[in-house]
Amino acid sequence: MYRLKIILRYLHARRITVIPTSAVAVAVFLLIVVLSVMNGFSDFIQDRLRGTLSDVIVEYDDVRGFDGYEALGDKLADLGGVKAVSPHLSGKAVLTLYAEQHPGQYDFPCIFIGVDFDAEDRVSRLGSTLPESTRGFDWDGSGEKLPGLIAGKELLFRYFGGKEIGCPASLTTPTASDEDSSLKFRVTGHFKTGLYEYDQTNVYIPLGAAQKLCRLDGRITSFHLRSEEGADLTTLKAAVTKLLPEDSRFVVKTWMESQKILIDAMRLERVIWVVILSALFAVAGFCILAVMSLTVIQKTRDIGILRSLGAGVRGVLVTFIQYGLAVGLIGSTLGLVGGFAALHYLDPIERFSLRWVGWTPWPRDVFYFESIPRQIDWHAMLTFWAWGIVISFLAGIIPAVRAARTNPVQTLRFEH
């Protein structure tokens, strides 16, 4: 009972205890908030990538593509675990817009992707990224009959605010004969995937128009496959690879392998932040060590009285260890509650900052989300909470041992 009274007295009476308690709380709070938001962003980006890209990509190692793709496409579609197949013919080009609202022509570098709209919609859900008024490559308005072109929102909205819908355009690209090839199109819509760079550089055109543009009639450069729900992509990749000719120039990749650099960069970033923020626990540990050591020095007479009244070495040792644990428990709990509250009210906090300070770390013209993504992982949150307590326990051992080794006779003689 005396241990609890001493601990509560020190916690209540010694204002300096606020320093280590706050240090532990800040460490737990920042780890919870930063890692939850980073995990949320990672899931957000991967979800957008998964919706934009196909599950498995079969690329041909030649920009001129390959012919006779219909038969291979049928074999891939009949493969177990494959839900849909979309042929692609892609390359780099210069997009020229002849905007009626802003007279003149405007050139943009882009990546064109020739697709069959219905097949691509089943593979990458292209239709869900288009406004309701967009009908794929079809155009019901007036003007010359031209192949349709669907561009990324960021590309179209860069200068004209999306008023190019319906305007003529052209794509110009080099060909295998070292001559530039150009073909006229009509902008029939725009897509918005949620990936800024993708929406800024990519355009979709009909597969036949892409073959005509590149002078590659009957050829494509890749197949994109959507798997059945719950299918293992590694197994599906192996099955697709086995189906292809052994001496072929095809390269088979899953969507994660095609974006390996980006995904690995996000994982490495999370690891780096964990290491950096974990250093705050070292700071908190030093604070606890310093404050408890100061407490032992200042309370030497109290320790001597306790020892003279019958408190043993073990009793004093346990008392000060429990004092350190109490500091860690209070600090970790405050950090846990504060972190959960901050994650729960993250959107109102961001709106308040934008309204009254005029600044936000997530500008909406770059980050396409209505609500700030975050992933509340209770396992990770409780792990950080436990870290704070463990660090406090370890930091309190040295001062507790020093207090337990105090000689009561010498202490009381010195005090008198």
PENOR-V523916 format. One record per pair of residues at least 4 apart in sequence whose C-alpha atoms are under 6 Angstrom apart, sorted by the first residue. I is the first residue (numbers start at 0). J is the second residue. D is the distance in Angstrom with one decimal. If there is no record, write none. Layout:
i:j:d
I:J:D
I:J:D
This chain:
i:j:d
2:318:5.4
4:8:6.0
6:322:5.5
7:11:6.0
8:12:5.7
9:13:5.4
17:21:5.8
19:283:5.8
19:286:5.0
19:287:5.1
20:326:5.5
20:330:4.5
22:283:4.8
23:283:5.3
23:330:5.0
23:331:5.9
23:387:5.9
24:28:5.9
24:330:4.3
24:331:5.2
24:333:5.6
24:334:4.1
26:279:5.3
26:280:5.9
27:334:5.0
27:383:5.8
28:334:4.4
28:338:4.8
29:33:5.7
30:34:5.8
31:35:5.9
31:338:5.8
31:380:5.9
32:338:5.6
34:38:6.0
35:373:5.2
35:374:4.9
35:375:5.8
36:373:4.3
38:374:5.8
39:372:4.7
39:373:3.7
39:374:4.7
40:372:5.7
42:46:5.9
45:49:5.9
48:52:5.7
50:123:5.6
51:123:5.3
52:123:5.8
53:122:6.0
53:123:5.6
53:223:5.6
53:224:5.6
53:225:5.5
54:224:5.9
54:225:5.2
54:253:5.7
54:254:5.1
55:224:5.1
55:252:5.8
55:253:4.4
55:254:5.8
56:222:6.0
56:223:4.7
56:251:5.7
56:252:5.3
57:221:5.4
57:222:5.0
57:250:5.7
57:251:4.6
58:221:4.3
58:249:5.5
58:250:5.1
59:220:5.4
59:221:5.8
59:248:5.8
59:249:4.5
60:248:5.4
60:249:6.0
64:218:5.6
64:219:5.0
64:220:4.3
65:218:5.1
65:219:5.8
66:217:5.6
66:218:4.4
68:72:6.0
76:84:6.0
80:226:5.6
80:227:5.1
81:226:4.5
81:227:5.7
82:225:5.4
82:226:5.0
82:227:5.1
83:122:5.8
83:224:5.8
83:225:5.1
84:223:5.7
84:224:4.6
85:118:5.1
85:119:5.3
85:222:5.7
85:223:5.1
86:222:4.6
87:113:5.5
87:114:5.3
87:219:5.7
87:220:5.9
87:221:5.1
87:222:5.9
88:112:5.9
88:113:4.9
88:219:4.6
88:220:4.9
89:111:5.5
89:112:4.4
89:113:5.9
90:110:5.7
90:111:5.6
91:110:4.5
92:109:5.6
92:171:5.4
92:172:4.6
93:107:5.6
93:108:4.5
93:109:5.9
93:170:5.6
93:171:5.2
94:106:5.5
94:107:5.0
94:169:5.8
94:170:4.8
95:105:5.4
95:106:4.4
95:168:5.4
95:169:5.1
96:104:5.5
96:105:5.2
96:168:4.5
97:104:4.7
97:167:5.6
97:168:5.8
98:102:5.9
98:163:5.9
98:166:5.9
109:200:4.7
109:201:5.6
110:200:6.0
110:201:4.8
111:201:5.9
111:202:4.9
111:203:5.8
112:203:4.8
113:203:5.9
113:204:4.9
113:205:5.2
113:206:4.1
113:209:5.1
114:205:5.3
114:206:4.4
115:119:6.0
115:205:6.0
115:206:5.7
119:123:5.8
120:124:4.4
120:125:4.6
120:126:5.6
122:225:5.0
128:190:5.1
128:191:5.2
128:192:5.8
129:190:4.7
133:188:5.6
136:147:4.2
136:187:6.0
145:184:5.2
145:185:5.7
146:184:5.0
147:184:5.7
147:185:5.1
147:186:5.9
147:187:5.7
148:185:5.8
148:186:4.7
148:187:5.7
148:203:5.8
148:204:4.9
149:186:6.0
149:187:5.9
149:188:5.0
149:189:5.1
149:202:5.6
149:203:5.0
150:189:4.8
150:202:4.2
151:189:5.3
151:190:5.0
151:198:4.0
151:199:5.7
151:201:5.9
152:156:5.8
152:189:5.3
152:190:5.6
152:191:5.6
152:198:5.7
153:157:5.7
153:198:5.3
153:199:4.7
154:199:4.5
155:161:5.5
156:160:4.2
156:161:4.8
164:186:5.3
164:187:5.7
164:188:5.8
165:185:5.9
165:186:5.1
165:187:5.6
166:185:5.8
166:186:5.7
167:184:5.9
167:185:4.5
168:183:5.7
168:184:5.0
168:185:5.6
169:182:5.4
169:183:4.2
169:184:5.5
170:181:5.5
170:182:5.6
171:180:5.5
171:181:4.3
172:179:5.5
172:180:5.4
173:178:5.8
173:179:4.3
173:180:6.0
174:178:5.7
174:179:6.0
174:213:5.9
182:212:5.9
193:367:5.1
197:201:5.9
208:212:6.0
210:214:5.7
210:215:4.8
210:216:5.1
232:236:5.9
252:256:5.8
255:259:5.7
259:263:5.8
260:264:6.0
272:276:5.9
273:277:5.8
280:284:6.0
284:390:5.9
284:394:5.3
287:291:5.9
288:292:6.0
288:394:5.2
288:395:6.0
291:398:5.9
292:398:5.1
294:298:5.8
295:299:5.9
295:402:5.9
303:407:4.1
303:410:5.7
305:310:5.4
306:310:4.6
306:407:5.8
310:314:5.8
312:403:5.0
315:403:5.2
316:399:5.1
316:400:5.9
316:403:5.0
317:321:6.0
319:399:4.9
320:395:5.5
320:399:5.8
323:391:5.6
323:392:5.8
323:395:5.1
324:328:5.9
324:391:5.7
324:392:5.3
327:331:5.8
327:387:5.7
327:388:4.5
327:391:4.9
328:332:6.0
328:388:5.5
331:384:5.1
331:387:5.4
333:337:5.9
334:338:5.8
341:345:5.5
351:355:6.0
352:356:5.1
353:357:4.4
353:358:4.9
353:359:5.5
363:367:6.0
377:381:6.0
409:413:5.9
